[in-house]
Amino acid sequence: MTQLKNNTSILILLFIGVLMGALDISIVGPAIPSIEKSMHVGGRDLSWIYSIYILFNLVGISLMARMSDTFGRRWIYIIAVGIFGLGSLVVSLSHEITFLLIGRAIQGFGSSGIFPVANAVVGDIFPIEKRGRALGLIGAVFGFAFILGPFIAGFMLLYFDWNALFLINIPVAILLMLAAFRMLPSIRPAKKPSVDYSGIILLALILTSLTLALNNLDTQHLTESLVSGKVLPFVLMTLFLTPFLIFLERRQTDPILNIKLFSSTQVRIVGFVAFGLGLFQSTIVFLPKMAVDLFNVVPSRASFMLLPVVVATAVGSPLGGRLVDKVGSKIIIVSGLIISSIALLILSFLTENLVLYYTAEAFLGFGLAMRSSLSYIMLNEVPAKERASTQGILLIFISIGQLTGAALIGAIAAATPGKPIGFGIAFLVMTLLSAILIILSLFLKNRKRELAGQQLI
């Protein structure tokens, strides 16, 4: 009973930490008009408020995750939360865009340790038959964040300046650090592994290059943009460094990117599905614009029309997690992909039926809730010393999918400017990709093999 109570307290601690990081993604949108007015900036500078957070989150994931596997969860989680709090302080005190972006970069780097460590701790303290529901609860955080973020921001902006949105993170971060010191386990491997600094640097360069290439794409002039000085050098750097990283990591004793893990069919399939999940998540960004085109609503109302997808994600994640513990990850992933395919297919019809549109959104939210099943598989397929690192790899695949999806949909939609038909084509392409992933997922282990394989780790 005492152990169960301790695990529940730890899960609440992890939930609050992930919620803090996720909220700082969702509250940025409502704050941007106030930031634009107070700093007299716009356009590309404003877009970087979001992009630089994602970029430094990507860059930091591999380092933070490996450090967690090397030096123990407790101290890396505390350091990550502390860095996030420091970034929040810089943002809240900023009165110039450069310092604001520096603060957002620090926040993103701090959050890169919060997310993978939280999932790894679940693997450390929960037995396999109870991991699904714990991972599902953490997965639901992102749905809650997208619901709560705009409401919290809207309420606070009525009474305070935008800086206050980030200032409230500081006391929360301090309390989390104190609680983590008391509650989180600090188990280190018996044999201290070496840290693959060269791999960390190479992976960071690759992810930075890919992010800059995708973020600088001009989807309305795609061909010219691809060969421009803002995109082509970063594409070439990504293509050049990737095989070099694979060559290097095959020869490392304790690689940051364990290539041997991809010899597992489970891990390879999860990698593809995670990339696809990121692609599908990126479609949510374009739904408000699509709603404006289809239903002639104002942008503010179009944003609230996202409610079905975020509520479905918030409800579906814990529900899916519980079902994983009962029926296994394969059924949940295949079902999630089928539901996502139906949603994407309905959206590709560009339906002007509001009920059908909301139904498609809800289906998409339930489909995306399979994310916790991917984390579940990665925890079960690797030894304890690799748990945080593989959770970091999973997050990287999802993030790359999100970046690629945004660029892909933007490029297709830009081919028919001012007309919703471009979104229809983009969602149809996504439907076909989802169908391919359904076929791949049929080769995942069933529940019996999943439980039997765990006994060997």
Secondary structure as a PSIPRED ss2 file (coil, helix, strand):
# PSIPRED VFORMAT (PSIPRED V4.0)

   1 M C   1.000  0.000  0.000
   2 T H   0.000  1.000  0.000
   3 Q H   0.000  1.000  0.000
   4 L H   0.000  1.000  0.000
   5 K H   0.000  1.000  0.000
   6 N H   0.000  1.000  0.000
   7 N H   0.000  1.000  0.000
   8 T H   0.000  1.000  0.000
   9 S H   0.000  1.000  0.000
  10 I H   0.000  1.000  0.000
  11 L H   0.000  1.000  0.000
  12 I H   0.000  1.000  0.000
  13 L H   0.000  1.000  0.000
  14 L H   0.000  1.000  0.000
  15 F H   0.000  1.000  0.000
  16 I H   0.000  1.000  0.000
  17 G H   0.000  1.000  0.000
  18 V H   0.000  1.000  0.000
  19 L H   0.000  1.000  0.000
  20 M H   0.000  1.000  0.000
  21 G H   0.000  1.000  0.000
  22 A H   0.000  1.000  0.000
  23 L H   0.000  1.000  0.000
  24 D H   0.000  1.000  0.000
  25 I H   0.000  1.000  0.000
  26 S H   0.000  1.000  0.000
  27 I C   1.000  0.000  0.000
  28 V H   0.000  1.000  0.000
  29 G H   0.000  1.000  0.000
  30 P H   0.000  1.000  0.000
  31 A H   0.000  1.000  0.000
  32 I H   0.000  1.000  0.000
  33 P H   0.000  1.000  0.000
  34 S H   0.000  1.000  0.000
  35 I H   0.000  1.000  0.000
  36 E H   0.000  1.000  0.000
  37 K H   0.000  1.000  0.000
  38 S H   0.000  1.000  0.000
  39 M H   0.000  1.000  0.000
  40 H C   1.000  0.000  0.000
  41 V C   1.000  0.000  0.000
  42 G C   1.000  0.000  0.000
  43 G C   1.000  0.000  0.000
  44 R H   0.000  1.000  0.000
  45 D H   0.000  1.000  0.000
  46 L H   0.000  1.000  0.000
  47 S H   0.000  1.000  0.000
  48 W H   0.000  1.000  0.000
  49 I H   0.000  1.000  0.000
  50 Y H   0.000  1.000  0.000
  51 S H   0.000  1.000  0.000
  52 I H   0.000  1.000  0.000
  53 Y H   0.000  1.000  0.000
  54 I H   0.000  1.000  0.000
  55 L H   0.000  1.000  0.000
  56 F H   0.000  1.000  0.000
  57 N H   0.000  1.000  0.000
  58 L H   0.000  1.000  0.000
  59 V H   0.000  1.000  0.000
  60 G H   0.000  1.000  0.000
  61 I H   0.000  1.000  0.000
  62 S H   0.000  1.000  0.000
  63 L H   0.000  1.000  0.000
  64 M H   0.000  1.000  0.000
  65 A H   0.000  1.000  0.000
  66 R H   0.000  1.000  0.000
  67 M H   0.000  1.000  0.000
  68 S H   0.000  1.000  0.000
  69 D H   0.000  1.000  0.000
  70 T H   0.000  1.000  0.000
  71 F H   0.000  1.000  0.000
  72 G C   1.000  0.000  0.000
  73 R H   0.000  1.000  0.000
  74 R H   0.000  1.000  0.000
  75 W H   0.000  1.000  0.000
  76 I H   0.000  1.000  0.000
  77 Y H   0.000  1.000  0.000
  78 I H   0.000  1.000  0.000
  79 I H   0.000  1.000  0.000
  80 A H   0.000  1.000  0.000
  81 V H   0.000  1.000  0.000
  82 G H   0.000  1.000  0.000
  83 I H   0.000  1.000  0.000
  84 F H   0.000  1.000  0.000
  85 G H   0.000  1.000  0.000
  86 L H   0.000  1.000  0.000
  87 G H   0.000  1.000  0.000
  88 S H   0.000  1.000  0.000
  89 L H   0.000  1.000  0.000
  90 V H   0.000  1.000  0.000
  91 V H   0.000  1.000  0.000
  92 S H   0.000  1.000  0.000
  93 L C   1.000  0.000  0.000
  94 S C   1.000  0.000  0.000
  95 H C   1.000  0.000  0.000
  96 E C   1.000  0.000  0.000
  97 I H   0.000  1.000  0.000
  98 T H   0.000  1.000  0.000
  99 F H   0.000  1.000  0.000
 100 L H   0.000  1.000  0.000
 101 L H   0.000  1.000  0.000
 102 I H   0.000  1.000  0.000
 103 G H   0.000  1.000  0.000
 104 R H   0.000  1.000  0.000
 105 A H   0.000  1.000  0.000
 106 I H   0.000  1.000  0.000
 107 Q H   0.000  1.000  0.000
 108 G H   0.000  1.000  0.000
 109 F H   0.000  1.000  0.000
 110 G H   0.000  1.000  0.000
 111 S H   0.000  1.000  0.000
 112 S H   0.000  1.000  0.000
 113 G H   0.000  1.000  0.000
 114 I H   0.000  1.000  0.000
 115 F H   0.000  1.000  0.000
 116 P H   0.000  1.000  0.000
 117 V H   0.000  1.000  0.000
 118 A H   0.000  1.000  0.000
 119 N H   0.000  1.000  0.000
 120 A H   0.000  1.000  0.000
 121 V H   0.000  1.000  0.000
 122 V H   0.000  1.000  0.000
 123 G H   0.000  1.000  0.000
 124 D H   0.000  1.000  0.000
 125 I H   0.000  1.000  0.000
 126 F C   1.000  0.000  0.000
 127 P C   1.000  0.000  0.000
 128 I H   0.000  1.000  0.000
 129 E H   0.000  1.000  0.000
 130 K H   0.000  1.000  0.000
 131 R H   0.000  1.000  0.000
 132 G H   0.000  1.000  0.000
 133 R H   0.000  1.000  0.000
 134 A H   0.000  1.000  0.000
 135 L H   0.000  1.000  0.000
 136 G H   0.000  1.000  0.000
 137 L H   0.000  1.000  0.000
 138 I H   0.000  1.000  0.000
 139 G H   0.000  1.000  0.000
 140 A H   0.000  1.000  0.000
 141 V H   0.000  1.000  0.000
 142 F H   0.000  1.000  0.000
 143 G H   0.000  1.000  0.000
 144 F H   0.000  1.000  0.000
 145 A H   0.000  1.000  0.000
 146 F H   0.000  1.000  0.000
 147 I H   0.000  1.000  0.000
 148 L H   0.000  1.000  0.000
 149 G H   0.000  1.000  0.000
 150 P H   0.000  1.000  0.000
 151 F H   0.000  1.000  0.000
 152 I H   0.000  1.000  0.000
 153 A H   0.000  1.000  0.000
 154 G H   0.000  1.000  0.000
 155 F H   0.000  1.000  0.000
 156 M H   0.000  1.000  0.000
 157 L H   0.000  1.000  0.000
 158 L H   0.000  1.000  0.000
 159 Y H   0.000  1.000  0.000
 160 F C   1.000  0.000  0.000
 161 D C   1.000  0.000  0.000
 162 W C   1.000  0.000  0.000
 163 N C   1.000  0.000  0.000
 164 A H   0.000  1.000  0.000
 165 L H   0.000  1.000  0.000
 166 F H   0.000  1.000  0.000
 167 L H   0.000  1.000  0.000
 168 I C   1.000  0.000  0.000
 169 N H   0.000  1.000  0.000
 170 I H   0.000  1.000  0.000
 171 P H   0.000  1.000  0.000
 172 V H   0.000  1.000  0.000
 173 A H   0.000  1.000  0.000
 174 I H   0.000  1.000  0.000
 175 L H   0.000  1.000  0.000
 176 L H   0.000  1.000  0.000
 177 M H   0.000  1.000  0.000
 178 L H   0.000  1.000  0.000
 179 A H   0.000  1.000  0.000
 180 A H   0.000  1.000  0.000
 181 F H   0.000  1.000  0.000
 182 R H   0.000  1.000  0.000
 183 M H   0.000  1.000  0.000
 184 L C   1.000  0.000  0.000
 185 P C   1.000  0.000  0.000
 186 S C   1.000  0.000  0.000
 187 I C   1.000  0.000  0.000
 188 R C   1.000  0.000  0.000
 189 P C   1.000  0.000  0.000
 190 A C   1.000  0.000  0.000
 191 K C   1.000  0.000  0.000
 192 K C   1.000  0.000  0.000
 193 P C   1.000  0.000  0.000
 194 S C   1.000  0.000  0.000
 195 V C   1.000  0.000  0.000
 196 D C   1.000  0.000  0.000
 197 Y H   0.000  1.000  0.000
 198 S H   0.000  1.000  0.000
 199 G H   0.000  1.000  0.000
 200 I H   0.000  1.000  0.000
 201 I H   0.000  1.000  0.000
 202 L H   0.000  1.000  0.000
 203 L H   0.000  1.000  0.000
 204 A H   0.000  1.000  0.000
 205 L H   0.000  1.000  0.000
 206 I H   0.000  1.000  0.000
 207 L H   0.000  1.000  0.000
 208 T H   0.000  1.000  0.000
 209 S H   0.000  1.000  0.000
 210 L H   0.000  1.000  0.000
 211 T H   0.000  1.000  0.000
 212 L H   0.000  1.000  0.000
 213 A H   0.000  1.000  0.000
 214 L H   0.000  1.000  0.000
 215 N H   0.000  1.000  0.000
 216 N C   1.000  0.000  0.000
 217 L C   1.000  0.000  0.000
 218 D C   1.000  0.000  0.000
 219 T H   0.000  1.000  0.000
 220 Q H   0.000  1.000  0.000
 221 H H   0.000  1.000  0.000
 222 L H   0.000  1.000  0.000
 223 T H   0.000  1.000  0.000
 224 E H   0.000  1.000  0.000
 225 S H   0.000  1.000  0.000
 226 L H   0.000  1.000  0.000
 227 V C   1.000  0.000  0.000
 228 S C   1.000  0.000  0.000
 229 G C   1.000  0.000  0.000
 230 K C   1.000  0.000  0.000
 231 V C   1.000  0.000  0.000
 232 L H   0.000  1.000  0.000
 233 P H   0.000  1.000  0.000
 234 F H   0.000  1.000  0.000
 235 V H   0.000  1.000  0.000
 236 L H   0.000  1.000  0.000
 237 M H   0.000  1.000  0.000
 238 T H   0.000  1.000  0.000
 239 L H   0.000  1.000  0.000
 240 F H   0.000  1.000  0.000
 241 L H   0.000  1.000  0.000
 242 T H   0.000  1.000  0.000
 243 P H   0.000  1.000  0.000
 244 F H   0.000  1.000  0.000
 245 L H   0.000  1.000  0.000
 246 I H   0.000  1.000  0.000
 247 F H   0.000  1.000  0.000
 248 L H   0.000  1.000  0.000
 249 E H   0.000  1.000  0.000
 250 R C   1.000  0.000  0.000
 251 R C   1.000  0.000  0.000
 252 Q C   1.000  0.000  0.000
 253 T C   1.000  0.000  0.000
 254 D C   1.000  0.000  0.000
 255 P C   1.000  0.000  0.000
 256 I C   1.000  0.000  0.000
 257 L C   1.000  0.000  0.000
 258 N C   1.000  0.000  0.000
 259 I H   0.000  1.000  0.000
 260 K H   0.000  1.000  0.000
 261 L H   0.000  1.000  0.000
 262 F H   0.000  1.000  0.000
 263 S H   0.000  1.000  0.000
 264 S C   1.000  0.000  0.000
 265 T H   0.000  1.000  0.000
 266 Q H   0.000  1.000  0.000
 267 V H   0.000  1.000  0.000
 268 R H   0.000  1.000  0.000
 269 I H   0.000  1.000  0.000
 270 V H   0.000  1.000  0.000
 271 G H   0.000  1.000  0.000
 272 F H   0.000  1.000  0.000
 273 V H   0.000  1.000  0.000
 274 A H   0.000  1.000  0.000
 275 F H   0.000  1.000  0.000
 276 G H   0.000  1.000  0.000
 277 L H   0.000  1.000  0.000
 278 G H   0.000  1.000  0.000
 279 L H   0.000  1.000  0.000
 280 F H   0.000  1.000  0.000
 281 Q H   0.000  1.000  0.000
 282 S H   0.000  1.000  0.000
 283 T H   0.000  1.000  0.000
 284 I H   0.000  1.000  0.000
 285 V H   0.000  1.000  0.000
 286 F H   0.000  1.000  0.000
 287 L H   0.000  1.000  0.000
 288 P H   0.000  1.000  0.000
 289 K H   0.000  1.000  0.000
 290 M H   0.000  1.000  0.000
 291 A H   0.000  1.000  0.000
 292 V H   0.000  1.000  0.000
 293 D H   0.000  1.000  0.000
 294 L H   0.000  1.000  0.000
 295 F H   0.000  1.000  0.000
 296 N C   1.000  0.000  0.000
 297 V C   1.000  0.000  0.000
 298 V C   1.000  0.000  0.000
 299 P H   0.000  1.000  0.000
 300 S H   0.000  1.000  0.000
 301 R H   0.000  1.000  0.000
 302 A H   0.000  1.000  0.000
 303 S H   0.000  1.000  0.000
 304 F H   0.000  1.000  0.000
 305 M C   1.000  0.000  0.000
 306 L C   1.000  0.000  0.000
 307 L H   0.000  1.000  0.000
 308 P H   0.000  1.000  0.000
 309 V H   0.000  1.000  0.000
 310 V H   0.000  1.000  0.000
 311 V H   0.000  1.000  0.000
 312 A H   0.000  1.000  0.000
 313 T H   0.000  1.000  0.000
 314 A H   0.000  1.000  0.000
 315 V H   0.000  1.000  0.000
 316 G H   0.000  1.000  0.000
 317 S H   0.000  1.000  0.000
 318 P H   0.000  1.000  0.000
 319 L H   0.000  1.000  0.000
 320 G H   0.000  1.000  0.000
 321 G H   0.000  1.000  0.000
 322 R H   0.000  1.000  0.000
 323 L H   0.000  1.000  0.000
 324 V H   0.000  1.000  0.000
 325 D H   0.000  1.000  0.000
 326 K H   0.000  1.000  0.000
 327 V H   0.000  1.000  0.000
 328 G C   1.000  0.000  0.000
 329 S H   0.000  1.000  0.000
 330 K H   0.000  1.000  0.000
 331 I H   0.000  1.000  0.000
 332 I H   0.000  1.000  0.000
 333 I H   0.000  1.000  0.000
 334 V H   0.000  1.000  0.000
 335 S H   0.000  1.000  0.000
 336 G H   0.000  1.000  0.000
 337 L H   0.000  1.000  0.000
 338 I H   0.000  1.000  0.000
 339 I H   0.000  1.000  0.000
 340 S H   0.000  1.000  0.000
 341 S H   0.000  1.000  0.000
 342 I H   0.000  1.000  0.000
 343 A H   0.000  1.000  0.000
 344 L H   0.000  1.000  0.000
 345 L H   0.000  1.000  0.000
 346 I H   0.000  1.000  0.000
 347 L H   0.000  1.000  0.000
 348 S H   0.000  1.000  0.000
 349 F C   1.000  0.000  0.000
 350 L C   1.000  0.000  0.000
 351 T C   1.000  0.000  0.000
 352 E C   1.000  0.000  0.000
 353 N C   1.000  0.000  0.000
 354 L H   0.000  1.000  0.000
 355 V H   0.000  1.000  0.000
 356 L H   0.000  1.000  0.000
 357 Y H   0.000  1.000  0.000
 358 Y H   0.000  1.000  0.000
 359 T H   0.000  1.000  0.000
 360 A H   0.000  1.000  0.000
 361 E H   0.000  1.000  0.000
 362 A H   0.000  1.000  0.000
 363 F H   0.000  1.000  0.000
 364 L H   0.000  1.000  0.000
 365 G H   0.000  1.000  0.000
 366 F H   0.000  1.000  0.000
 367 G H   0.000  1.000  0.000
 368 L H   0.000  1.000  0.000
 369 A C   1.000  0.000  0.000
 370 M C   1.000  0.000  0.000
 371 R H   0.000  1.000  0.000
 372 S H   0.000  1.000  0.000
 373 S H   0.000  1.000  0.000
 374 L H   0.000  1.000  0.000
 375 S H   0.000  1.000  0.000
 376 Y H   0.000  1.000  0.000
 377 I H   0.000  1.000  0.000
 378 M H   0.000  1.000  0.000
 379 L H   0.000  1.000  0.000
 380 N H   0.000  1.000  0.000
 381 E H   0.000  1.000  0.000
 382 V C   1.000  0.000  0.000
 383 P C   1.000  0.000  0.000
 384 A H   0.000  1.000  0.000
 385 K H   0.000  1.000  0.000
 386 E H   0.000  1.000  0.000
 387 R H   0.000  1.000  0.000
 388 A H   0.000  1.000  0.000
 389 S H   0.000  1.000  0.000
 390 T H   0.000  1.000  0.000
 391 Q H   0.000  1.000  0.000
 392 G H   0.000  1.000  0.000
 393 I H   0.000  1.000  0.000
 394 L H   0.000  1.000  0.000
 395 L H   0.000  1.000  0.000
 396 I H   0.000  1.000  0.000
 397 F H   0.000  1.000  0.000
 398 I H   0.000  1.000  0.000
 399 S H   0.000  1.000  0.000
 400 I H   0.000  1.000  0.000
 401 G H   0.000  1.000  0.000
 402 Q H   0.000  1.000  0.000
 403 L H   0.000  1.000  0.000
 404 T H   0.000  1.000  0.000
 405 G H   0.000  1.000  0.000
 406 A H   0.000  1.000  0.000
 407 A H   0.000  1.000  0.000
 408 L H   0.000  1.000  0.000
 409 I H   0.000  1.000  0.000
 410 G H   0.000  1.000  0.000
 411 A H   0.000  1.000  0.000
 412 I H   0.000  1.000  0.000
 413 A H   0.000  1.000  0.000
 414 A H   0.000  1.000  0.000
 415 A C   1.000  0.000  0.000
 416 T C   1.000  0.000  0.000
 417 P C   1.000  0.000  0.000
 418 G C   1.000  0.000  0.000
 419 K C   1.000  0.000  0.000
 420 P C   1.000  0.000  0.000
 421 I H   0.000  1.000  0.000
 422 G H   0.000  1.000  0.000
 423 F H   0.000  1.000  0.000
 424 G H   0.000  1.000  0.000
 425 I H   0.000  1.000  0.000
 426 A H   0.000  1.000  0.000
 427 F H   0.000  1.000  0.000
 428 L H   0.000  1.000  0.000
 429 V H   0.000  1.000  0.000
 430 M H   0.000  1.000  0.000
 431 T H   0.000  1.000  0.000
 432 L H   0.000  1.000  0.000
 433 L H   0.000  1.000  0.000
 434 S H   0.000  1.000  0.000
 435 A H   0.000  1.000  0.000
 436 I H   0.000  1.000  0.000
 437 L H   0.000  1.000  0.000
 438 I H   0.000  1.000  0.000
 439 I H   0.000  1.000  0.000
 440 L H   0.000  1.000  0.000
 441 S H   0.000  1.000  0.000
 442 L C   1.000  0.000  0.000
 443 F C   1.000  0.000  0.000
 444 L C   1.000  0.000  0.000
 445 K C   1.000  0.000  0.000
 446 N C   1.000  0.000  0.000
 447 R H   0.000  1.000  0.000
 448 K H   0.000  1.000  0.000
 449 R H   0.000  1.000  0.000
 450 E H   0.000  1.000  0.000
 451 L H   0.000  1.000  0.000
 452 A H   0.000  1.000  0.000
 453 G H   0.000  1.000  0.000
 454 Q H   0.000  1.000  0.000
 455 Q C   1.000  0.000  0.000
 456 L C   1.000  0.000  0.000
 457 I C   1.000  0.000  0.000
